[in-house]
Each structure stands twice: as C-alpha cells, then as structure tokens.
C-alpha cells in the first residue's frame, strides 16, 4: 500500500455529464477531529472529486464478500496517518465506486497525505482476482497496464489555514486552497505515483504515450518519481499552467488539473473522456484560475 504525502484546486459541484461513470464516495467515519463537520469543506471535497467523476468512463466491477469469499480493506487512518493501519473485514464495494476515507491530522508541514488502500482477500481464486482487477486489465507487476483501486484514504493538515471556497473570490495570500490539495491527493489515490502501471512508465522521466504527446517528450519526474518535476506545466483552457501533480503550491493560489495530468492518468489505465463542450466546460471552470504567488510549500 502506497502513501504519498502532499504539502500544501474548487470546481463548481455541477451535475455530472452523461459519460461520467465512476463515483468517489467519501467516508467520514474516522473524522474524529470534526474537520469535515463544516458543509464548506465537504462541498469543496465533492467538487474535487467531480474533476475525475466527470471525465472517467471506466466500469469497475463490484466487490461482494459472501460466504467463504472475504475482501478485507487496509488503509492508513486519516486521523492518525503515522499510526497503525486500519483493517475492515468482509467489505463490499459497489460497482463503479471508490471509497475514500478522509480526516485531518497534524502532518508536520505537509498539507496532505493520500494514497490507495491495500487489501487481504480469501476465498475462491476467481473472487480475489476479480476483486483486485475490478474488470480492468493487468494491475500488478512489471507489465501492469491498468489501475483499479477499491479506494484509499486522505489526511489533510489540521494546522493549515485553509480556504474552502468554490471560487477564488475570497482566496487570500494567507490561505492554502483546499480544493487544489484535494484534487492532487485524489490523483494519488487513483494511481498517480502510487500504482504498478505508473511505476512501469517511470524512471526519472514518465514515458506514457499520451503524456509524451502532450508534453512533446518524456516528462521529467521529481526524484521520488511520484510527482512531476517542479515547474512542469500543462494546458488548461488554452493556456499554460503549472501542473496539478507538480509537487508545490503557493498559498493564495488555485491549481487546475491540466491536460498533462489527465494524460498521465490515461496512460496508467483510466478511460479519460474528451473535454466537455465549450459551454459546459466554461461553466465548470467558472471562478477558477490562479491568483498571486506567495510563499510556497511542497505538495506530496
């Protein structure tokens, strides 16, 4: 099980287009800090999930524990990410659904920590194989070409001065944009830097066909090989922006998920649909954009 920290984007929570297929379901059972007691933080979290829900057309099979077939999920406690992992026995995961456990903790300078969960499986071999692959391709080993997590967990820093707005009108230089961090960490849950299919394409640079077509060459990676190199850019609505999976973010700034970020997720196996029609996309992007730079903190 991978854990990828993020040290330091909110899209309007609009109805998903018809081509959307996956559902990212957040679970707050371990939110002992009450971080998500505010409707604003939940709204921003759901808006971040919509970035992927509106573009991914994958069909993930259900995982149904029954009789001798048992699927146990393992994930780090989002309220205590450096403590013991949590194991939940005999779990069911609905079709086309990912469950992400969320809370907050003192992350010691990081803004977020997120990644996919692990699992134990017992029962018929076909049950465990199906539960691991969820109807997708090869998700393990050096020849992995797809990704099919059941979900995972994300912890956000409880000591950060967060901005939870769904547009940038109230974002000031003393705050970090929660939406940006949530999008970044969700991409890690979805396999960016944390999956076998990503590892297959990563060795100081990322050599996925779609990402290289967007970037024009192999994409430089940070030394941890789970982020783009600092300063890597991609396109958003026809203009260059610092990529969401770059490891840094400035306070007072919102970062969009760029075409390069989407291309990498397509390379590791997600079925990324084309950008919505211009009028729909304009509505989705309403209120987004970068604002002034200030002191930077590392994303992970």
PyMOL commands that set and color helices and strands:
alter all, ss='L'
color gray80, all
select helices_A, chain A and resi 35-37+39-53+125-133+168-170+178-189+196-200+209-215+259-267+278-284
alter helices_A, ss='H'
color red, helices_A
select strands_A, chain A and resi 4-6+23-27+70-76+85-88+97-105+112-116+118-122+151-157+162-163+176-177+205-206+219-220+233-236+239-242+248-250+296-298
alter strands_A, ss='S'
color yellow, strands_A
deselect
rebuild
show_as cartoon
